[in-house]
Amino acid sequence: MRTVTLQPLGAVLSVQPNERILQAACRLGFHPPQSCRNGACHICAATLLSGQVKQQGQILAEGEIFTCLAEPLADCTLHWEAVLTAGELPRRRIACQLVDCTDSGADVFRVLLRAPAGAKIRYHAGQYLRIERDNGESRAFSIASTPDCGRELELHILAREQSAKDLLTQLQRERLARVELPFGNAHLAQLPGRPLLLIAAGTGMAQMQSLVDSCLLRGFNYPIYLYWGARLATDFYHLPHWDDWQQAKNIHLCQVVSEDNDWQGRRGLLHQAVCADFRGQLKKLQTHICGSPEMVYATCDALIAAGMAQSQMHADVFSYAPRQED
């Protein structure tokens, strides 16, 4: 058995005797660039940084190798670009047609995009995309639809800041959106074997919609506890799926308002409501959180203090806005 370390990914492959490197990578669940598998296309080429390989009768100790042909003779290190881990999907840039832009209340617009015919869009429930602006900048939005929706992509855009208003104006003027996807690690490529706790503030509900609908489509039978928070009751926008979720036996919905004395429902902060409802039971849950970095980290701190492990919590904030260590 030989080990092959992949850079810049940092993964280590255990390659069996007489097994080629590409075969080992595929067997272990990685998704490397490949095509012909006979050394003709060069798509699987990598650079041998250390070690030795046998390739078509030659012994190589450096330079370019073809992983579909190369068998390691010693532990090796390769520079091999574009290798994806299990569950990771390749990113694509596509131009989508604007199908609809509907006012859903509370300054939130439900935007429906459609990818071109023949364009295969792949993402996991809970991931997000980026829309390119005319000025070259891009903005990130959670994908509210599920991977089962085919060419359709749904977004929830809060149009209070001028930049968001300008983006909506651009989309409606051009009837086109240039997007890149997928992004994000807080997804459900695999369904967990325990109940889900979903916590969202504002349009963080877009991510939760994708997660909930995907669970329903895939026959997830564990309880789903969904908490949606807003500062005022008027900040809740219309969700067409909400009534259907209320009819599902394993979905439990809770709206929490923090600053509205006229609200007759649950009041306070999201993490306060969750900690009160799951006192002593947090270790049984897998948790996904979506909101501003401040909201996510405040919620995480409260849940950890109440007994939840950091490993149970999933949020894209952990990647794009990591907390600075003191």
N, C-alpha and C positions, 0 to 999 in steps of 0.2 A: 504494500500500500504506500503510495506517495501522496504528498500534500502539494497543492498548487495554490499559492496566494495570489489573489486578483487585486491589482491596483488600477484605478483609485478607489474601487468599491471597498476593499479591505476584507472581502470574504475569503474563506479558505475551503478548497475542495479536497475531498478525500478520493483519490483516483485509484481504482482497482488495477491489478496486473493486466496488461494487454488492453487496457481501456484508453480510448482517446480523450483528450481534455474536453472537447465539446460534448462528447457522450456523457462524461461525468457531470458536467455543469447542468445538462438537461435532466439527467437522472435525479439530481439533488434539488430540482425545482427552480433553477435559475432560467432566465430567458435571455440567452446571448444572441448577438447578431449572427445570422446564418442563412444559407440558401442551398448551395449545391451539395455540400458535404463531401466533395471530392477534391478540393483544393483549386478548382477552376475559377470560382467567382471572387475569391479573396475577401469576401465580406466578413469572415470570422477571423481575420488576421489579428495577431497580437504581437507585442514585443517581448522577447524573453530577456528578463533582467538578470536572472541568476538561475543556476541549475542546468540540467541537461535534458534534452528530449530526443527521441528518435522519430524522424519524419521521412517516409519513403526511402528507408535504408540509410539515411544520413544521420550522423550524430551532431546536433547543434547545441552550442553553449551560449549563444547571444543572437541578437538580431530578430528579424521578422520570422514568425512561424505561423502555420495555419492550424488552428486548434482542432479542426475536423480531421486532421491527419496525425498530429503530434501526440506521442505517448511519452509521459515523463519517465526518465531513467533515474532521477533523483528529485528531491524536494525542489520546487521551482517557484519563482516569482514572475508574474506576467504583468505588463501594462496592457490592459484589455478594456477598451472603451465601450460604453453603451450596454453593459451587462446589467440586466434588471433582476432584482430579487423576486422570490415567490410572492405573488399578489401585486407586484408593482407593474404599472402599465406605461407604455411609451406615450410621451407627450406629442400632441399634434397641433398645428396651427390650421384653422379652417375659417372660411368666411360663411357665416350663417345668415339666412334670410330672417328679417323681423316679421313674425306672423301676427303678433298682437301685443299691445301695451295697454293694460287695463288698470285704472285707478282702483286700488283695493282698500282705500281709506287710510287715515293716519299718515298721509304723505308717502305711502308705499305703493309702488307700481309692480304689477305682475307682468313680467316680460316673457314672451314665448318666442324662442328662436328655433329655426329648422336648418339642420345641416344639409348640404347638397346631396342629391341622390347619388348613391354609390360611395359616399364618404362614411367610413366606418368609425363611429365615435365610441370610445371605450372609457368607462370610468367606474369607480365603485360608489355605492350609495354613501353619501356623506362627504364627497370630495367637492372641490371648487374649481372654477375657471377664472381666467383673466381676460378682460375685454380691452382691446387697444383703443386709445383715444386718438383723435386727429393730431394732437401735439406729440405723439409718440409715446406718451406715458400709458400705463395700464392700471386698471382697477380690478380687484378680486371680488368675486361674488360666489356664495355657496350655490350649488346646483340643487334646486328643489325637486326636480324630477328624479326618476329612478333609471338605472341602466336599461330597464325593460321598455322604456319609452321610445326606443329606436332613434330616429333622427331628431326628436323633439327635446329641447332643453328649456327648463323653466327657471327663472330668476326672480327674486324679490328685491327691488331696489328702493331704498329710502331716499327720497328726493327733498332733503332739507338743506344740505350743503350745496353751494353753487356748482361745485364740480360734478355732483350727481345730476343736478338739473341739466347741466351742459351735456352730459353723457346721454341722457334721455332725448334731448333735442337732437343730438347727433344721430342716434339710432333711428328716430322718427323721420329725420331728413333723408338719410342715406338708405333706410330700410335694409340695412346690412350691419352685421356685427363681426368684427375680426377677433376671433377668440383663440386662446391657447388652453389646452386641458390634457390630462387632469393634474390637479395639485392636491396635496393634503394627505396626512397620515391618519386622521381621526375618522376612518371609514369602517364599513362592515363588509370587507371582502369575504370574511368568514363569519357566520352567525355564532354568537357566544352560547355556551351551554349553561347560561344562568340569566336572571332577569336583567333588564336594561333600565337604567335611570338616565333620562335625557333632560338637560337643563339648558334653556335658551333665554336670552334677552333680546327683545326687539326682533329684527329680521334674522337673528340667529335661528329663528324657526324654519327658515328655508332648508338649512342642513337637516334639522329634525324631521321635516316633512319627508325628505328623501329616505332617511333612516326608517321611519315608521312605515311608509308605504312599501319599502323594500322588504321589511320584515313580514308584513301581511302577505305580500306576493309569494314569499318563500316559505310560508307556513310556520313561522316562528311562534311557538306555543307558550313560551315563558311570559310572565307579566312585563309590560312596558309602562313605566311611570314617566309621564311627560309634564315638566314644569315650565311654564312660559311666563316670564316676568316683564313688567313695564312700569314706568314711573307713574303714568296716569292711565286710567281705564280707556281713555280715548286713543291711547297709543297702540292698542290692539287692532290689527287690521284683519280684513276678511280672509279666511282660509277655507277654500271650497271643500277640503277634505275633513274639516273639523267635525261636522255632524256624523260623517261615516265612522270616524274614530270613536265617537261616543257610543256607537252601537256595537263595537268590537268588545268581546268579553274580557280580553287580556290587556286592554289599554285603559290606563287611568290618567285622566287629564286634570291639571290644576293650573289656574291662572292666578298670578300673584301681583299685586299692585303695591308700590312702595310709598306714594305721596298723594293719594287721592282719598280724602275723608268721606266722599260720597260713594265710594265703591263698597258694595255689599258683600263682596266675596273675600277671598284670602288677602290679608294685608301684611306688609313687611318686606324683608329682603328674601330673595330666592333661597339662599343657603340656610336662612333661618327656618323657612317652611320645610325644606328637605330634612334638616337635622331633627326637627320636631317630629316629623312623620316616620323617620327611620332610626330612631334612637336605639342603639345596640344592634342594628341589623345592616349597617352599611357595608360590611365585609362580604355580603352575599351578592352584591350588584356589580355590573360593569357600567361605568358612567361616561357619558359624552357631554361636553359642555361647549356652548358657542355663544360668544359675546365679545365685548371689548376686552383687551388684556387685563385691565383693572378688575373687571367683573369676574373673569375666569380665575385669576389668581386669588382674589378674595374668597371665591367659592371653594377653590381647592384647599386653601388654608383652613377654612371652617370645617370642611369635610375630613381633612386629615386630623384636625383636633378632635373630631367626633368619632374617630376610629377607622376611617377609610384609608387604605394604602394608596400611595402615589401611583403604583402600577395599575390600579383599577380605573384611573382617570385618563380620558383621551380628549385632547383639544389641539387644534392646529396652532393655537397661540404658542404652544410649547416650542414649535419649530420656527415660526416667523417673528415672534417677539419673545425670545427666551429671557427669563428673569436674570437680572444682573446679580452676581454673587457679591456679597460684601467683602 
